[in-house]
Amino acid sequence: MTRNAALSVCVTIVLSFLGCLVGCDAARAQASATKSRHAVVGELEKVDTDAKKITVRTADGTEHVFSYSGRTLVHGVAATAKGSELVGKEGSQVVVRSTGEAGRETAEHVDVFGHDALKTSEGTITHVDNVGHKVTVKAADGAEETYDIGRDSALDSEHGVVSAARFTGKEGDHVVVYHTEEGGKKVAHLFKHL
C-alpha cells in the first residue's frame, strides 16, 4: 500500500468515527429532548386509579395526561400521600413535575393547592439571594416582589426542571412565578422561563 493510499484510509476512518460521534450526539440530544423533565401547572381534572393516570388542564385548555406510580411524590394532600390519594382533589390547582416522552409522561412530583390558592406573576429577575433563598422579580409596571424559595420549589427552563435548591435563574431572566401567600410571605413554587 502506498503512503497516499494509507493516508486516505486513515482519513476515511477518522471521518467515519467523527460521523458516528456526531450521530451519537444528535441521538443523545433527541433522547434528552423527548425524555426531559418539565413542569405543568393547571387544574386537576381527573384521577384514574385503575390506569394510574391523572389528567391536568392548563390555562390554555390543553389536557395533559400523566402516569403515576408508588414513587410519585404528592404534597399538599397528606404527609405521605400517594398518587391514588389525589381522588377527591379534582378541581384543585396542581404543579406536576414529570419525565418521559411526550404523550407518555410520568409524574414524579405533584404539588396540590386549593382552587384559587396558586397565584401567578410575570417579570424579570432583578436579584437572586441563594443564601437567603429569595428571588426578586420586577413586573412590567416597575413593581418589585421578593419571593421565598420553598423547599420543593423548582425552575423550569428550556433545559428542563431543576430544584430551586440549585436555583440557576439569574438577573435578567424573564419568568412567570407560580406562588402562594403563606404567613404574609410570597412563597414561589415554580419559576418558568419565558
N, C-alpha and C positions, 0 to 999 in steps of 0.2 A: 504494500500500500504506500502510495506516495505521501509526502508530507502534506500537500494541499488536500488530498483525499481524507487523511486522518483529521486534519483541522476541520474540514467540512462535516465529518461525522461528529466531532466534539461539539461544534456549533449547533448541529441539529439536536443532539442530546440535551444540551443546555437550554435551547429554545423550547423543546418539548417539556422539560422539567419546569421552566418558568410558566408555560401554558397551564400545566397541571396546578401549579401554585395559585395562579390567577383564578382558575376554575374552582379550586377548593375554597378560596376566599369568597368568591361570588356565592357559592353554595352555602357557606357558613353565614354570610351576610343575609341571604334569603331565609335561612332557617331561623336566625335570630330575629328577623323582622316578623316572621309568622308566629314565633313562639315567645315573643317578648312579653314583659309584664306591663300591664296598663291598668288604669282605674276608670270606672264608670260611675257616675253619680246620677241617681234617679229615684223613681218610686218603685217599691217592691210590688209587683203586680200579682205574681202567682208563685206558690211553693208546691212542687210536685214531689211528695216524699217517696212515691213508688219509683219514679225515674231518677230521683235525687237531682232535681234541677230547680233553679229559680229563674224567674223572668223579671227583668227590670226595664222600666220605660223611662227614657231620658226626656229632658225638657223639650227636645225637638220631635218627640213622638216615636223615636226609634226604640224597638224592643230588642233587648239583649238577653240571651238565654245562657246561663252558666250551670255547669255541673257542680256538685259539691260532694265532699267526702268526709270521713271522720276526722281528717286533718284540717278541714276548713275551720278557721278561727272566726267566731262570731262575737262581737262586742256590742253592748247596749241592750242585750236581752237578759242574760244571766251571767254569773261569773264563769261558768264552764259550759257555755252554750254550744250546741252543735247545729249544723245546718237545718235539721228537722225541727229545731225549736223556733224557726222563723215562721212556722204555721201560726196564723192569727195576727201576724205583723204586717199583712198586706196593707198597702196604703202608706206605710212608713217610708221616710226618705232613707236611702242607703248609699254607702260608698262601697263599691265592690272592687277589690284588687284581684286581678286574675292573671293567669298564664295560659298559654296554649295557642293553637292555630285559630284563626278567625272562623267563627261558627262552631268551634269545639273548645271553648274556653272553660277553664276550671277555676272556680272561686277559691282563692287562698285565704282571703280575709274579707269579712263583711262587717261594716260598722252600721248599726241601726240607730236612727234618730226618730224623734216624734214627727208628726205630719208636717209641721212648719218650723221645726227647730233648726234646720240647717239653712244658713244664710249664705249669700254669695256676694263677693266684692271683686272688682276688677281694677287693676292698676299696674304700676311699675314699682319693683322692689327698689327702695332707697337705702335700706340698711339691713344687714344680717348680723345678728349677735349670736354666734354659735355657743358662746359660754353661757349666756343668759337664756338661751333657747327662745329668742324672739326675732321676728321679722317685721320690718316696717314697710308698708306699701302706700304709695301715693296715687290717689284716684285722679281721673281726668279733670275734676273740678279743683284740684290742688290740695284737697284734704288728705291728711296722712293718718293711717291707723296702724297701731302696733298689735301684732298677733302673737300669742304664746304658741309655741310649737309643742303639741301634745305628744305623749309617749308613742302613740300609734299613728302620728301624722305621717304623711307621705308627700313626695314631689313626683308628679307625672310629667315627664318631658318627652321629647321625640325619641329619646333613647330608652324609655320605659320608666317604671316606678322604682324609686329608691326611698328608703326610710328617711324621714326627716331628721333622725338622729345623725345621719350623714348628709345633712342638707347641702345640696350642691347648687342651690339658687344663688344668684349673685346680683349685685346692684345693676339696675338697668334692664333686668328680665321683666317681660310683660306677662302677668299671671292672672288667673282667676283664683280667688281664695274661697274655699268652702269652709265655713266656720260656724261655731255655736257661741253663745254667750253663757259663761259659767262664772258665777261669783263676781260679777262686774268686769270680767275679762273676756276678751275675744280669743277663743282657742281655735287655731287652724287645724283642720283635719286633713285637708288636701290642698296642695298648690298645684295648679295645672298650667303648664306653659302654653302660651298662645302663639 
